[in-house]
């Protein structure tokens, strides 16, 4: 398999990751979207994982939604009506 030099990640997702990184939190694009892009499949569900705690994500972004499970906390950043999820430790 040949890996592309760059994956087609939506600008909104890149902006979220850039803002988290600028605030000092390591951030990665993960999950099915990365897999699908490597396989050449279309995908609109991009997830980020970050070292930023949920409270910090809520502070950095104006519109967020928080959900929690026993395994992880998920904070979705809402941009132009689209939720982009970012997961971290509870």
C-alpha positions as CSV (number, residue, x, y, z in Angstrom):
1,X,0.0,0.0,0.0
2,X,1.3,3.4,-0.9
3,X,0.5,6.1,1.6
4,X,-0.6,9.6,0.3
5,X,1.5,12.6,1.3
6,X,-1.7,14.2,2.7
7,X,-5.1,12.9,3.5
8,X,-8.2,15.0,2.4
9,X,-9.2,16.2,5.9
10,X,-11.9,18.8,5.9
11,X,-10.8,22.4,6.7
12,X,-13.1,22.5,9.7
13,X,-11.3,19.5,11.3
14,X,-7.9,20.9,10.5
15,X,-8.9,24.3,12.2
16,X,-10.1,22.5,15.3
17,X,-6.8,20.4,15.5
18,X,-4.7,23.6,14.9
19,X,-6.5,25.5,17.7
20,X,-6.0,22.6,20.1
21,X,-2.3,22.3,19.1
22,X,-1.8,26.1,19.5
23,X,-3.2,25.8,23.0
24,X,-0.5,23.2,23.7
25,X,-2.5,20.0,23.4
26,X,-1.3,17.2,21.1
27,X,-4.1,16.3,18.7
28,X,-4.5,13.5,16.2
29,X,-7.0,12.6,13.5
30,X,-8.1,8.9,14.2
31,X,-10.6,6.2,13.5
32,X,-12.6,5.1,10.5
33,X,-12.1,8.3,8.5
34,X,-8.3,7.7,8.4
35,X,-8.8,4.1,7.4
36,X,-11.4,5.0,4.7
37,X,-9.2,7.7,3.3
38,X,-6.2,5.4,3.0
39,X,-8.5,2.9,1.2
40,X,-9.8,5.7,-1.2
41,X,-13.3,5.6,0.3
42,X,-15.4,8.7,0.9
43,X,-15.9,9.6,4.6
44,X,-17.5,12.5,6.4
45,X,-17.1,11.4,10.0
46,X,-13.7,12.6,11.3
47,X,-12.7,12.1,14.9
48,X,-9.9,13.7,16.8
49,X,-8.2,12.5,19.9
50,X,-6.4,15.1,22.1
51,X,-4.6,15.6,25.3
52,X,-6.9,18.5,26.1
53,X,-9.3,17.8,28.9
54,X,-13.0,18.2,28.0
55,X,-13.3,21.4,30.1
56,X,-10.5,22.9,28.1
57,X,-12.1,22.0,24.8
58,X,-15.3,23.6,26.0
59,X,-13.3,26.7,27.0
60,X,-11.6,26.9,23.6
61,X,-14.7,26.4,21.4
62,X,-17.9,28.4,21.6
63,X,-20.3,25.5,20.6
64,X,-19.7,22.1,22.1
65,X,-21.7,19.1,23.3
66,X,-20.4,16.7,25.9
67,X,-21.2,13.0,26.3
68,X,-19.5,10.5,28.7
69,X,-19.2,6.7,28.8
70,X,-17.3,4.5,31.2
71,X,-14.4,4.3,28.8
72,X,-13.9,7.9,27.6
73,X,-15.3,11.4,27.4
74,X,-16.4,12.8,24.1
75,X,-16.7,16.5,23.5
76,X,-18.1,17.4,20.1
77,X,-17.2,20.8,18.6
78,X,-20.1,22.1,16.5
79,X,-19.1,24.1,13.4
80,X,-21.5,25.1,10.6
81,X,-24.0,22.6,12.0
82,X,-21.6,19.7,11.8
83,X,-20.4,17.9,14.9
84,X,-16.7,17.0,15.0
85,X,-15.9,14.7,17.9
86,X,-12.8,14.9,20.1
87,X,-12.2,12.1,22.6
88,X,-10.0,12.2,25.7
89,X,-9.7,10.5,29.1
90,X,-12.7,10.9,31.5
